């Protein structure tokens, strides 16, 4: 791992310096030299601590899923990272970094240059820092999995093709409630993206309403199989059929457990709760409100969706109980 004479420039890194896919820049290094990582293929995580300058041609591969980009970096050279790419993001900085899924860019970066994140096919969310001024040509083009991006107020230039080919992009969150600022940023984006813009406070409120209604599914005895096992107040007391020592099938009531245990397990069971999953899909199909005034109507729609799911569960349980009454289990001896 050669360094310059003064210990401030990292000249070369080879495979022997990579430990379990991780490499941390040595203390005192402020500059990464040209092609310092050019032939490294096992690097998965890179911690850039104290770095101010990154020169061209560093990571010539596409297997880097994570970087720690800390404040203090002031410059990145052209195509500095072909697979992972900072005060600016250089041309092609993260070009085709196919493993990258989420990135939060640190404060101090003012520009993202052309094609910086182009072709990051698994990138889903990105948060851009306060102080960002410009997003260059095709900066996020062909990020085919990108769903959400958070833009700070104050961005002055967004190239028309910055998000070209981001077909799954559903939300462009603006970190501002100022209507004039929202309209200004709206004007910077292509027309087909303007419907995706939402203020951060409105976005947060929509998410809160969704979570509130979905929680009703988890905490309703009609729609949660766990509820009858753990909650002492529910009328849906769990009974199971078991075989006694006389080979008879009998009905036996299950004991209850403290509600704290129920709540903990309950929150882990969303994937297995079919009513929760159905409600989540239906809620996801509802158009989002575009103004705070539309929140009330939106919430009413969510309430109706969840009420319908709970009602369906009630009908199912009623039918099940009728069937059990018609075919009672043998009494417990």
N, C-alpha and C positions, 0 to 999 in steps of 0.2 A: 504494500500500500504506500507507494512513494508520495512524498509531500515535497513542496518547494522548500528551499533553504530556510525561509523564515517561518515555515509551518502553516502558512495561510492559504495555500493553494493545494487542493487535492488533485494530483496528477493522474493517478491510475488506481483502479480497483479491479481485482480479479476474483475468481470463484472462491478461492481460499479465504477471502475476507468476509464472505456472506455466511452468516450463522442462522440456520433454519429459515432461510429466505429473507432475513432481516439485516439491514445495514444502517448504522447511525454514523453520521459525519463526525469525525474526531473533533474534540474541543479545540478552539483556536482557528479552525478552518473557516474562512469567509468566502472563498471562491472555489467553485468546481471547474476544473480545467476542461479543455476541449477533449471530447471522446473519453472522458474519465471512466465511463461505464459502458463503453461501446461494445465490448464483447462479453458482457455479463448476461447470462440467461436465467440464473436461478433466483434473481432478486424479486421478492414479492412485496416487501414493505421498505420504504426509504424514509428516514427521519432527517429532515433538513433543519438542523438546529444551528442558528447563528449565521446561516448563509446569506450573503448579500448579492452575490453575482453568480449566475449560471451561464457558462459559455456554451457554444453550439455542440451538437452531436453527442448526446450522452447515453440515452437508453435506447438502443437500437433493437427493441423487441416489444412484444405486446402482452407480457405476463405480469405486469405490475398492478395489483388490485388496490393498493393503498399507499398514500403518501401523507406524511405529516408536514403540511406547508405552514410554517410559522411566520408571524410578523417579523419584518426585518429584511426580507428579500426585496431587492430593489430593481433587479434586471434579469431577464432571461434572453439568451441569444437566439438567433433564428434557428428553428427546429431543434432547440436544446434537448428536448425529450421527444423522441419520435413515438415512444410508447407511454410516456408519462410526463408531462411537461414541466412571471411571477413578479417591483412595482408594476410590471406588465407580464402577461402571458404571451410568450413568443409565438411566432408563426409555426403552426403544426405542433404546439407544445405537447398535447396529449393525443396526437394523431393515432387513431385505431388502437387505443388502449382498451381492448375488448373485455377485460376483467373488471374494470372500474364500474362501480354501481352507484356510489354516493360520494359527493365531494362538497366540502365547505371551504371556500376560498378565503384566506385570511385578510384582515384589514390591511390597508396600505396599497393594495393593487388597484390601479386606476384604469387599466385597459386590458382587454382580452383580444389578442390579435387574430388575424385570419386563420381559420381552420384549427384553432387551438385544441378543440375537443372533437373535431370531425371524425366520424366513424366509430365513436365509443359506443358500440352497439348494445351494451348492457347498462349504460348509465341511465339511472332512473330519476334521481333528484339532484339538484345543484342549487346551492345558496351562494349568492354573490354579495360582496361586502359593501358597506357604506363607503362612499368615496369613488366607486367605480364610475367612469365617465363614458367609456366607449366599448362596444362589442363589434368585432370586425366581421368581414365577409366570411360566411360559412363557418363561423366560430363553433356552432353546435350542429352543423349539418350532418345528416345521416346518423344522428343519435336516435336510432329507431325505437329504443325502449324508454326514452325520456318522457316522463309524465308530468313532472312539476319543476318549475324553476322560480326562485324568489329573486326579484330585482329590487335594488334599493332605490329610493328617491334620488334624483339628481343625475341619472344617466342622460347624457346629451346626444349620443349617437348610437343607433342600432342599425346595422346594415340590413337591407331588405331580405337577404338570403341567410341571415345569421342562424335561423332555425329551419332551414330547408330540409325536408325529408324527415322531420320529427313528427311522424304521423300519429303517435300516441300521446302527444303533448296535450293535456287537458286543462292545466291551470298555470297561469302566469301570475304569481302573487306579487303585488306591489306593496312594499313596506312603507305605506303612506296612507293617510286618510284624507289628504288634501285633494279636493275634487279637481282643482286646476292642474295639479301634478299628475293625477290619474289621466286626465284628458290629454296632457302633453305627451306622456309616455304612450298612450293609446295611438297618437298620431305618428309615433316613430315605428310602429309595427305594421306589417302587412295586414290588409283588411281581414283576411281569413283567421288571423290570430287575435283580433280585437275582442271577439266574443269570449275569449279564454281569460281575459284580465279580471282580477278581483283584488280588492283591497285586503291587506293582511288582517285587519280587525274583523272584516266580514267573513273572510275565510275561517278564522278561528271560531267565530260564532256558529257557522254552519257545521263545522266538525263537532262542536260542543252539543248542538242539537241532535246530530246523528248519534253520537255516543249515548246521550241521555235516553233516546227512544230505544236503541238497541239494548241498553241495560235493562229495560222493562222486560225484554224477552228472557234475559238471564235470571231475573229475580221474580218471575211469575211461576207459580207451581204448575200451571197448565202447560207451559212450554219448556219446562226444564225437568228432565228425568231425575236429576240429582236432588231437586228440591224436596221430594217426598222422603228421601233417605235422611236428610240432615235438619230440616226446619221443623221445629216443634209445633208451630202454629198452623201449619197447612192441613186442610181437610183431606188432602191426597196422601193418606198414610200408605207407605209401600207395603205390599204383601207379596210374598213369593211362594211358589209351590215347591215343596220339598218332600222327599220320601222318608217315612219313618221306619222303625225297625220291623214293622209288619208288612213292609213293601207297599204301604198305602201312600198315595199322593195327598198331602195335606197342605193347607194354607197357613203361612206363618208370617206374623208381622215383624218387620225389621226394626231394630232400635234406631234412635236418633243420636246425632252428634252435635256438639256446640256449633252455633251459627258461624263463629269465626272460621271454623274449618270449612264449612259449606262455602263461605264467601271466597276463601282462598282457592279451593278446588274449582269453584264455579267460574272464576275469571280465566281459568286455564282451559275451559271446555268449549270455547266458542266454535272451534272447527268441527266438533262432533255434534253440535246442536243444530239440527236441520231447520228448526223454526228460525233460529238466529241467522243462519246462512240465507234462508229464503228472504227474510226481512232485509238483510243487508243488500242483496241483489236488487230487490225492488226499490229500496232507498237510493241505491246507486243510479237507477234509471231516471230518477226525478231531476228535472232541470234545476240548477242552482239559482238562488236569488241573485240578482245583480245590484240591488240596492238594499239598505237596511230596512226600508219600508216593506219589502217583499218577504222579510223573515217570518212574519206571523203566518202568512198563507203557506209558506214552505213548511213550517213546523206543524201546521194542521194536517198537511198531507202525510207527514211522517207518522203522526199519531194515528191516522186512519190505517196506514199500512200495518203498524204494529198491532193495533186493535184487531184487525182482520186475522192476523196470524194467531193471536191468542184465542180468538173465537173459534177458529178452525181446530185448535188444540182441544178446546172445551168439548166440541162436538165429537172429536175422536175419543176422548176419555169417557164421555157419556155412553157412546156405543160400546166401548170396551167393558164398562161396568155392567151394562145390560146383558152382554154376552156371558159375563162371569156369574150373574144372578141366575141366568137360564141354565148354566152348567156348574153348580156349586161344587167345590172340592169336598172331599171326605172330611168329617170333623176330626180334630186332633184328640187322640186318646191319651 
